[in-house]
């Protein structure tokens, strides 16, 4: 937000044009605009330091859990990733019907039917043409996508532009350099789907789509079977 605001600042007329400037003062002084810009730049610098510190902290957390398979939930914003995480792991992650409800990555343990344990991480929703400034701001959650062993692509099957949303997600994944990573496709909101959902743009590494309703917790058994099968391929010796 600050990077967006910085070049768009403008003065508010002559009233804010100068501070000081009379006899006995220290000269024309600073404009209000320059003061605001300096403060915004200082705030941006501090936030960038915070992001780097967060990167180091999360890298340490990942090292501590490296023995468990990590699955990252990815998808277009508002596809139902947080609701699916709650349904699978009995978590209490915020799930709202709005853009970018998830800003911080949340990781929970998921115990599969065969008692194998995997890690499931919720991530920020993607949008078309994700700006580079947002990529930097969301670096902590996007790193979970890069570091994950596999992806669970959550698709809003009820959306009229579902094919477009799927293509957008795949484009962002390509930008992140995770093309070819194992992927499970979960078509969510099946309770709202009136007809067949045909998605032509799924990559070859994606599994056959699984229909689920995260809200009503239906179809989850099939998704758990897919997660278990993929986890076994990634880690032949299960972790319990």
C-alpha positions, 0 to 999 in steps of 0.5 A: 500500500505504501509503495502504491501511495508514494508516487501518488502523493500530491500537495493540498494547495498553498496552505500545505506548500511551506512550513516556516519561511519567515524572518528569523526562521531557518529558511523556506523549510520542508514542504508537507509533501516532502515530509510525508514522502520521507516518512513513507520511505522510512516506513517502507524500509522498516517493513522490508527489514521486518519481511527479511526477519520473517523469512529467517524465522520461517526458514528456521521453522521449516528446518524443524519440520523437514521430515514431514511431507508438506502440502501447500493449498494454492488457488485463486483468491476466495476459492475456499482454501482456508475452509478446506484447511479447517475441514481437514485439520479441525483448525480455526483459520479465518475463512471469509468471503472476500479477497485476500482473507488469508495473508499469513501462512498457517500450517497444521498437522493432518493425520491421514486414514492410515495414520501417516502424518503430513503438513498442510499449509494455507497460502494467500489467494492468487489473482490475475497479474499479481503485481511484483510489489504484492509478491514481495509483500506476500513473500512469507506465504509464497515461500511455503508454495516454493518449499512445499513437496506437493500442491493442492490446487483448490478450484472454485468449481461454481465460478463462471470463469473457473477456466480463467482462474485455473489458468491464472493460478498456473501462470503465478505458479510458473512465475514462482518457479514451481512448474512440474511440482506434484499437484492434487486438484480439488474442485471445491463448492460442489454443492453449488455446481449445477452441471459438469465442470470441465477444466482443460488447462490442468497440467500433466502433473495434476491428478484427476480432479476430486470433487469436494465441498469444504463448507459441508465437508463432503468428498473429503475421503477421496481427497484424503486418499489422493493426499495419502497416495502422493505422500507415500510416493514422496516419502516411501517410509510413512511418518506417524 
